[in-house]
Amino acid sequence: MKTSGMFFLRRPPFRVQLASPRDGHDHGWQLLLGERHSQRGIQMLSAMWIGSAAEAFMQAHPELRAGDCLNLQLDRLHANRDEIVGFVERGELAPPRWPALTHDDSADALPQPPRAVSCGAPPLSPSPSPMTHSIVALSTVKLHAQAAARARRPVEDACPYPFESAAAGSFKAYYEAELQRMRDELGQSQAQDASQPEGQPS
């Protein structure tokens, strides 16, 4: 399962040792992220970034802190102990929200380098939505997905979350897991019926 988009850091990235080396690397960077949804609150997830690109990015941006926004492409999203986890394939700082002020208006003025944009706080609004600070709990996503699977509703119609968002990825993963559980239960029931002697009540 893949997704991409704008995520904000819930805390500064930190370096961790991997349980087993991956592609010759025994360390990686753990990113605790949040993804804001306009009407459904915030989806929490964590991602591991491994490799030379991760090391170069962190060395170039040691000032990263909670609230800074990153434009990330994530892969292998899955639920692990009621948490959505994945791996970073590509990442960059979010572009500036407003162009940097400059006193040099000449055509050959050097462009300003991008700076981290803080999106940890919601934008100012005269009447903020009551959902702005709510959290999309994984337990809620799981319940919705299980109910949709039991009702045999198509996952595309049943998923209430934005397409390619982390919440949608979680919903689909729980949906498939529930379908598999139902298939397993049906198979076990049929096996028990087949092993029951004919004429003997079950």
C-alpha positions as YAML, in Angstrom:
chain: A
units: angstrom
residues:
- id: 1
  name: MET
  ca: [0.00, 0.00, 0.00]
- id: 2
  name: LYS
  ca: [1.42, 3.37, -1.04]
- id: 3
  name: THR
  ca: [0.51, 6.95, -0.29]
- id: 4
  name: SER
  ca: [2.04, 10.37, -0.78]
- id: 5
  name: GLY
  ca: [1.30, 13.86, 0.41]
- id: 6
  name: MET
  ca: [2.00, 16.45, 3.07]
- id: 7
  name: PHE
  ca: [2.77, 15.22, 6.58]
- id: 8
  name: PHE
  ca: [3.85, 17.10, 9.69]
- id: 9
  name: LEU
  ca: [6.35, 15.92, 12.27]
- id: 10
  name: ARG
  ca: [5.00, 15.16, 15.72]
- id: 11
  name: ARG
  ca: [8.54, 15.31, 17.10]
- id: 12
  name: PRO
  ca: [12.04, 15.72, 15.61]
- id: 13
  name: PRO
  ca: [13.29, 12.70, 13.62]
- id: 14
  name: PHE
  ca: [15.54, 10.36, 15.58]
- id: 15
  name: ARG
  ca: [18.07, 7.76, 14.50]
- id: 16
  name: VAL
  ca: [17.43, 4.14, 15.45]
- id: 17
  name: GLN
  ca: [19.31, 0.88, 15.04]
- id: 18
  name: LEU
  ca: [17.62, -1.70, 12.84]
- id: 19
  name: ALA
  ca: [16.96, -5.18, 14.16]
- id: 20
  name: SER
  ca: [18.44, -6.56, 10.93]
- id: 21
  name: PRO
  ca: [20.43, -4.65, 8.26]
- id: 22
  name: ARG
  ca: [18.53, -3.54, 5.14]
- id: 23
  name: ASP
  ca: [20.43, -2.90, 1.91]
- id: 24
  name: GLY
  ca: [23.67, -2.67, 3.85]
- id: 25
  name: HIS
  ca: [22.34, -0.15, 6.38]
- id: 26
  name: ASP
  ca: [22.06, -0.97, 10.07]
- id: 27
  name: HIS
  ca: [20.54, 2.37, 11.11]
- id: 28
  name: GLY
  ca: [17.54, 4.37, 9.96]
- id: 29
  name: TRP
  ca: [15.54, 7.47, 10.82]
- id: 30
  name: GLN
  ca: [12.20, 7.18, 12.61]
- id: 31
  name: LEU
  ca: [9.60, 9.79, 11.66]
- id: 32
  name: LEU
  ca: [6.53, 10.21, 13.86]
- id: 33
  name: LEU
  ca: [4.02, 11.86, 11.54]
- id: 34
  name: GLY
  ca: [0.56, 13.31, 11.39]
- id: 35
  name: GLU
  ca: [-1.66, 13.80, 8.35]
- id: 36
  name: ARG
  ca: [-4.36, 16.45, 8.57]
- id: 37
  name: HIS
  ca: [-7.80, 15.84, 7.06]
- id: 38
  name: SER
  ca: [-10.11, 18.78, 6.49]
- id: 39
  name: GLN
  ca: [-13.15, 17.28, 8.20]
- id: 40
  name: ARG
  ca: [-11.87, 14.09, 9.82]
- id: 41
  name: GLY
  ca: [-9.16, 15.30, 12.16]
- id: 42
  name: ILE
  ca: [-5.61, 13.96, 12.14]
- id: 43
  name: GLN
  ca: [-4.29, 10.53, 11.20]
- id: 44
  name: MET
  ca: [-1.25, 9.45, 13.22]
- id: 45
  name: LEU
  ca: [1.40, 7.19, 11.70]
- id: 46
  name: SER
  ca: [5.12, 6.47, 11.84]
- id: 47
  name: ALA
  ca: [7.59, 5.84, 9.04]
- id: 48
  name: MET
  ca: [11.15, 4.57, 8.76]
- id: 49
  name: TRP
  ca: [13.57, 6.22, 6.34]
- id: 50
  name: ILE
  ca: [16.61, 4.13, 5.46]
- id: 51
  name: GLY
  ca: [19.51, 4.72, 3.10]
- id: 52
  name: SER
  ca: [21.93, 7.35, 1.85]
- id: 53
  name: ALA
  ca: [19.11, 9.71, 0.82]
- id: 54
  name: ALA
  ca: [17.80, 9.71, 4.39]
- id: 55
  name: GLU
  ca: [21.25, 10.39, 5.84]
- id: 56
  name: ALA
  ca: [21.88, 13.23, 3.36]
- id: 57
  name: PHE
  ca: [18.48, 14.78, 4.08]
- id: 58
  name: MET
  ca: [18.94, 14.70, 7.84]
- id: 59
  name: GLN
  ca: [22.46, 16.14, 7.60]
- id: 60
  name: ALA
  ca: [21.15, 18.94, 5.38]
- id: 61
  name: HIS
  ca: [18.25, 19.70, 7.74]
- id: 62
  name: PRO
  ca: [19.36, 19.16, 11.34]
- id: 63
  name: GLU
  ca: [16.96, 21.86, 12.53]
- id: 64
  name: LEU
  ca: [13.79, 19.82, 11.89]
- id: 65
  name: ARG
  ca: [11.34, 20.00, 14.78]
- id: 66
  name: ALA
  ca: [7.77, 19.12, 15.68]
- id: 67
  name: GLY
  ca: [5.29, 20.89, 13.41]
- id: 68
  name: ASP
  ca: [7.56, 21.06, 10.35]
- id: 69
  name: CYS
  ca: [5.96, 19.82, 7.14]
- id: 70
  name: LEU
  ca: [7.46, 17.26, 4.77]
- id: 71
  name: ASN
  ca: [6.32, 16.12, 1.36]
- id: 72
  name: LEU
  ca: [6.71, 12.33, 1.54]
- id: 73
  name: GLN
  ca: [6.08, 9.26, -0.56]
- id: 74
  name: LEU
  ca: [5.39, 6.25, 1.67]
- id: 75
  name: ASP
  ca: [5.33, 2.56, 0.83]
- id: 76
  name: ARG
  ca: [4.37, -0.70, 2.56]
- id: 77
  name: LEU
  ca: [1.81, 0.92, 4.84]
- id: 78
  name: HIS
  ca: [0.31, -1.58, 7.25]
- id: 79
  name: ALA
  ca: [-1.24, -1.78, 10.69]
- id: 80
  name: ASN
  ca: [1.04, -2.94, 13.48]
- id: 81
  name: ARG
  ca: [-0.34, -3.09, 17.03]
- id: 82
  name: ASP
  ca: [-3.01, -0.48, 16.30]
- id: 83
  name: GLU
  ca: [-0.50, 1.85, 14.64]
- id: 84
  name: ILE
  ca: [-0.01, 2.60, 10.95]
- id: 85
  name: VAL
  ca: [3.63, 2.17, 9.94]
- id: 86
  name: GLY
  ca: [5.46, 2.38, 6.63]
- id: 87
  name: PHE
  ca: [8.71, 3.23, 4.86]
- id: 88
  name: VAL
  ca: [9.75, 6.48, 3.21]
- id: 89
  name: GLU
  ca: [10.62, 6.14, -0.47]
- id: 90
  name: ARG
  ca: [11.20, 9.83, -1.12]
- id: 91
  name: GLY
  ca: [11.06, 12.98, 0.97]
- id: 92
  name: GLU
  ca: [11.59, 16.71, 0.77]
- id: 93
  name: LEU
  ca: [10.79, 19.83, 2.71]
- id: 94
  name: ALA
  ca: [7.41, 21.34, 2.03]
- id: 95
  name: PRO
  ca: [7.70, 24.41, -0.21]
- id: 96
  name: PRO
  ca: [7.37, 27.82, 1.45]
- id: 97
  name: ARG
  ca: [3.79, 28.88, 2.00]
- id: 98
  name: TRP
  ca: [4.64, 32.45, 0.95]
- id: 99
  name: PRO
  ca: [7.59, 33.61, -1.17]
- id: 100
  name: ALA
  ca: [10.52, 34.90, 0.84]
- id: 101
  name: LEU
  ca: [10.79, 38.69, 1.02]
- id: 102
  name: THR
  ca: [13.80, 40.11, -0.76]
- id: 103
  name: HIS
  ca: [15.20, 43.60, -1.23]
- id: 104
  name: ASP
  ca: [16.69, 42.71, -4.60]
- id: 105
  name: ASP
  ca: [14.05, 42.86, -7.31]
- id: 106
  name: SER
  ca: [16.48, 42.39, -10.18]
- id: 107
  name: ALA
  ca: [15.87, 39.60, -12.65]
- id: 108
  name: ASP
  ca: [19.14, 37.89, -11.76]
- id: 109
  name: ALA
  ca: [18.45, 37.75, -8.01]
- id: 110
  name: LEU
  ca: [19.33, 34.39, -6.52]
- id: 111
  name: PRO
  ca: [16.33, 32.31, -5.39]
- id: 112
  name: GLN
  ca: [15.96, 31.69, -1.69]
- id: 113
  name: PRO
  ca: [16.39, 28.07, -0.50]
- id: 114
  name: PRO
  ca: [13.23, 26.37, 0.75]
- id: 115
  name: ARG
  ca: [12.59, 26.45, 4.47]
- id: 116
  name: ALA
  ca: [10.54, 24.13, 6.62]
- id: 117
  name: VAL
  ca: [6.93, 25.18, 6.91]
- id: 118
  name: SER
  ca: [5.24, 24.67, 10.24]
- id: 119
  name: CYS
  ca: [1.77, 23.19, 9.96]
- id: 120
  name: GLY
  ca: [1.49, 21.89, 13.49]
- id: 121
  name: ALA
  ca: [-1.12, 24.52, 14.36]
- id: 122
  name: PRO
  ca: [-4.38, 24.90, 12.42]
- id: 123
  name: PRO
  ca: [-4.79, 28.02, 10.25]
- id: 124
  name: LEU
  ca: [-6.48, 30.99, 11.87]
- id: 125
  name: SER
  ca: [-10.18, 31.09, 11.19]
- id: 126
  name: PRO
  ca: [-13.04, 33.13, 12.66]
- id: 127
  name: SER
  ca: [-15.02, 29.94, 13.24]
- id: 128
  name: PRO
  ca: [-12.72, 26.90, 13.34]
- id: 129
  name: SER
  ca: [-14.26, 23.52, 12.75]
- id: 130
  name: PRO
  ca: [-14.80, 21.46, 15.92]
- id: 131
  name: MET
  ca: [-13.13, 18.54, 14.11]
- id: 132
  name: THR
  ca: [-9.84, 20.41, 13.65]
- id: 133
  name: HIS
  ca: [-8.24, 18.96, 16.77]
- id: 134
  name: SER
  ca: [-9.89, 15.54, 16.69]
- id: 135
  name: ILE
  ca: [-7.93, 12.36, 16.08]
- id: 136
  name: VAL
  ca: [-8.80, 9.65, 13.58]
- id: 137
  name: ALA
  ca: [-8.49, 6.73, 15.97]
- id: 138
  name: LEU
  ca: [-7.34, 3.46, 14.47]
- id: 139
  name: SER
  ca: [-9.98, 1.67, 16.52]
- id: 140
  name: THR
  ca: [-12.66, 3.70, 14.72]
- id: 141
  name: VAL
  ca: [-11.14, 2.98, 11.32]
- id: 142
  name: LYS
  ca: [-11.00, -0.72, 12.20]
- id: 143
  name: LEU
  ca: [-14.65, -0.85, 13.31]
- id: 144
  name: HIS
  ca: [-15.82, 0.87, 10.12]
- id: 145
  name: ALA
  ca: [-13.75, -1.47, 7.95]
- id: 146
  name: GLN
  ca: [-14.95, -4.61, 9.74]
- id: 147
  name: ALA
  ca: [-18.59, -3.52, 9.47]
- id: 148
  name: ALA
  ca: [-18.18, -2.82, 5.75]
- id: 149
  name: ALA
  ca: [-16.56, -6.21, 5.17]
- id: 150
  name: ARG
  ca: [-19.31, -8.06, 7.05]
- id: 151
  name: ALA
  ca: [-21.93, -6.16, 5.04]
- id: 152
  name: ARG
  ca: [-20.10, -7.13, 1.82]
- id: 153
  name: ARG
  ca: [-19.93, -3.51, 0.73]
- id: 154
  name: PRO
  ca: [-17.31, -2.69, -1.94]
- id: 155
  name: VAL
  ca: [-14.29, -1.16, -0.26]
- id: 156
  name: GLU
  ca: [-14.24, 1.79, -2.69]
- id: 157
  name: ASP
  ca: [-17.79, 2.75, -1.71]
- id: 158
  name: ALA
  ca: [-17.47, 1.99, 2.00]
- id: 159
  name: CYS
  ca: [-14.21, 3.86, 2.72]
- id: 160
  name: PRO
  ca: [-15.06, 7.31, 4.17]
- id: 161
  name: TYR
  ca: [-11.50, 8.66, 4.04]
- id: 162
  name: PRO
  ca: [-9.72, 10.64, 1.29]
- id: 163
  name: PHE
  ca: [-8.26, 8.52, -1.49]
- id: 164
  name: GLU
  ca: [-4.56, 7.60, -0.97]
- id: 165
  name: SER
  ca: [-4.57, 9.00, 2.58]
- id: 166
  name: ALA
  ca: [-3.02, 7.00, 5.39]
- id: 167
  name: ALA
  ca: [-6.46, 6.54, 6.93]
- id: 168
  name: ALA
  ca: [-7.74, 5.07, 3.66]
- id: 169
  name: GLY
  ca: [-4.78, 2.71, 3.57]
- id: 170
  name: SER
  ca: [-5.57, 1.59, 7.11]
- id: 171
  name: PHE
  ca: [-9.23, 1.09, 6.22]
- id: 172
  name: LYS
  ca: [-8.36, -1.12, 3.25]
- id: 173
  name: ALA
  ca: [-5.88, -3.16, 5.29]
- id: 174
  name: TYR
  ca: [-8.44, -3.81, 8.05]
- id: 175
  name: TYR
  ca: [-11.12, -4.54, 5.41]
- id: 176
  name: GLU
  ca: [-8.97, -7.21, 3.76]
- id: 177
  name: ALA
  ca: [-8.00, -8.66, 7.14]
- id: 178
  name: GLU
  ca: [-11.67, -8.99, 8.13]
- id: 179
  name: LEU
  ca: [-12.54, -10.67, 4.82]
- id: 180
  name: GLN
  ca: [-9.70, -13.14, 5.35]
- id: 181
  name: ARG
  ca: [-10.86, -13.84, 8.90]
- id: 182
  name: MET
  ca: [-14.38, -14.54, 7.62]
- id: 183
  name: ARG
  ca: [-13.03, -16.87, 4.93]
- id: 184
  name: ASP
  ca: [-10.95, -18.71, 7.53]
- id: 185
  name: GLU
  ca: [-13.95, -19.14, 9.82]
- id: 186
  name: LEU
  ca: [-16.05, -20.43, 6.94]
- id: 187
  name: GLY
  ca: [-13.33, -22.91, 5.97]
- id: 188
  name: GLN
  ca: [-13.01, -24.17, 9.54]
- id: 189
  name: SER
  ca: [-16.78, -24.56, 9.83]
- id: 190
  name: GLN
  ca: [-16.96, -26.53, 6.58]
- id: 191
  name: ALA
  ca: [-14.06, -28.73, 7.68]
- id: 192
  name: GLN
  ca: [-15.81, -29.51, 10.97]
- id: 193
  name: ASP
  ca: [-19.04, -30.34, 9.16]
- id: 194
  name: ALA
  ca: [-17.18, -32.64, 6.80]
- id: 195
  name: SER
  ca: [-15.48, -34.48, 9.67]
- id: 196
  name: GLN
  ca: [-18.73, -34.92, 11.60]
- id: 197
  name: PRO
  ca: [-20.10, -38.51, 11.28]
- id: 198
  name: GLU
  ca: [-23.26, -38.60, 9.21]
- id: 199
  name: GLY
  ca: [-26.40, -38.63, 11.31]
- id: 200
  name: GLN
  ca: [-24.62, -37.43, 14.47]
- id: 201
  name: PRO
  ca: [-25.75, -34.01, 15.68]
- id: 202
  name: SER
  ca: [-23.09, -31.34, 15.70]
...
